[in-house]
């Protein structure tokens, strides 16, 4: 049986996905100001959500 993915790996994959998306948008010609704003919002949002999800999963007992 496979093990669950570690939170650190999830953080890395989510942040890499956002970075690749922003680089692609830059390559396609999106304005830099929009990319910066979206990047700050997305990185913050994803990391906060992942933090609370990891915190909730460690505090709940396994059944």
N, C-alpha and C positions, 0 to 999 in steps of 0.2 A: 504494500500500500504506500502511496506517496505521502510525503509530509507537506504541511501547509507552508506557503511562502512566507519568509520572514518579513517583518515590517520594513526593515532597511532595504530589502530588495524591491518591495512595492514602492517605497519612496523614490528609489532610483529610476524605476521604470516609468512612473508617472511623470517625474520631472524631465526625463529624457523625451518622453512623448510630447510634452508641452514645448520643449526647446526645439525639437525637430519641426513641429508645426509652425512655430514662429519663424524659424529660418526659411521654411518653404514659403511662407507668406511674404517675407522680405525678398526672396528670390523672384516671386511673382510680381513684385512692384507695389506692395502695400506701403503706405506712409510710415515712416519710422516712429512718429509720435503715437500712432495707433498701436503699433506693435509693442512699444514700451508700456503703454497703459494696459493693454490686454495681458502682456506678460506679467506685470506686477500683480494684477488682479488674479490671474489664473494660478501663478505660483503660490500666492498667499492662500487662495481658496483651497486648492488641492492639498497643500501641506497641513492646513488647519483641519480639514475634514479627515485626512489620514491620521493625524495625531489623535483626534477624538475617537476615531474608529479603533485605533490600536489600544487606546486607554480603556475603552469600553470592553473590548474583547479580553483584556487581561484581568479586568476587575470582576467579570462574570464567571461563576464556577462552571466547569465543564460537566455536562451530564452524560 
